[in-house]
Amino acid sequence: MKQILTVQNLGISFSQYMKGLRRRSLKVISNLDIELHEGEILAIVGASGSGKSLLAGAILGILPENAALEGEIYYEGQLLSQKDKEKIRGKEIALIPQSVNYLDPLQKVGRQIGISIQKNGGFRTGGSDESRDKTIEHDLPKDKVIENILQKYGLDKAVADYYPFQLSGGMARKVLLATALTSGAKVIIADEPTPGLDEPSLNEVLKDFRGLADDGCSILMITHDIEAALKIADKVAVFYAGTTLEVANTRDFDGGDSSSGDGLLRHPYSKALNNARPNVGFLPSEGSQPFPDNLPKGCPFSDRCVMRTEECEKELPAFREIRGGKVRCIHAT
Amino acid sequence: MRLNAENISFRYGEERYILKDVNFSVGSGEVVGLTAPSGFGKTTLGKILAGYQRPESGRVTIDGAEIKSKGYHPVQLIFQHPEKAVNPKWKMRKVLAETEMPSRELLEAMGIQNGWLDRWPSELSGGELQRFCVTRALSEKTKFLIADEMTTMLDAITQAQIWNTVLGYARLHKIGVVVISHDQPLLERICDRIVNLTACSG
């Protein structure tokens, strides 16, 4: 499979004002690495504040002005500059934003969905050829495409004439999804696409994501919802305190010896995360993620880790390939 | 002790009824899951139980008596979005102390670090803020707790951490807990019984 999006050694720091005019630079992301292949769904899970949403901002070039970027982002083998990002975002790479505040409050919902419809893009639906929705084709007029996609998510066509303030949380979420699904982009970055959705809508969304990926679209799914991620993702990257600690295969979470809840995971943090799932062990771990201004020198998880040795605190372990996945831990086997 | 909602009906303005003759009840020390599709009034019922909203008809009682509107409300609601539930102009210490300062042990069990108390709400992540909002509601005066999607936006470890502490505290102080959530695995893990709101109407 062709690699479509690669992020290497990404670092993000923010310059902050302290007292008066003194400034300091706070590094919030230090070592993020991901690889996204064509037709693949990569889920990104991890603690809140681990840098998941910033990664999306970095790829699209929409970080605030006081942010400084290190490392490289490649799209189809090309190193992306800020200019390149501005050129391809919305066309080649689409974002499903986390907050429903991203909708324009002064524009009707239908128009906002219409913006993203491209000439040769159109609306792709999921599933195999037989199950594919033939009523929704690329060459339909815009109004029809908008009506169809609203209908698909159980929204009345009158919703196209609503303003964002008239939508409930779940409806707004569906509108955000619709804007990205109609874009025909090659890469979709979905930042927390599922909260607030009830079971039927959630399953519909997940089915669509899988269908898009099977059609060759690549999806980066940033989420807290491990259950949803495991249903459709090919791989799962685990973030902690601004660092990618592990890239696992989806089956690693529920595979292996089922009595322990460690699955076939490699990093102690991934294991702890898996063990905390309500339907696995619901086991809490002590402590909390360190703040960016107070990171340990070595492995960021070392202060909470059961396997910690002196070695762990000296330097950040390098990425190693183990059992078809990648991990930053010197004790992983 | 028993918290009862009797024949509750509610609608916003003149629109359709969100709740119609709903009956619901939870006992001391009981953990009850409340589930329903979006838009079926789970959050509204939570607000009515905690006294934030008045029903159009019907009443909420504890052991048959109406709840006094003055003083500490024995039914405490924890919201889904903690950033909307704290005063942005108060430091966290003041946010916590609004009811009473929790014990050192409770703060530690909730994973709240001492340094956080001197931060502003905007300097903490959602997960960190939610720990404060939960801790704030865990008081000896709280008899019932309504958790409205309390841990939906948190990672699994933080979710397990918070629920473990809350359920331990509730068991110790015989607090009744209502868990509002879409998350079926979570409900099955922690609840004594699960109620579907669509089956509560008369």
Interface residues (C-beta under 8 A of the other chain):
Chain A: V45 G46 A47 S48 G49 S168 G169 G170 E192 P195 G196 L197 D198 E199 P200 S201 H224 I226 E227 A272 L273 N274 A276 R277 P278 N279 F282 L283 P284 S285 E286 G287 S288
Chain B: P37 S38 G39 G111 Q113 S125 G126 G127 E128 T152 M153 L154 D155 A156 I157 T158 Q159 A160 Q161 W163 N164 H182 D183 Q184 P185 L186 E188 R189 I190
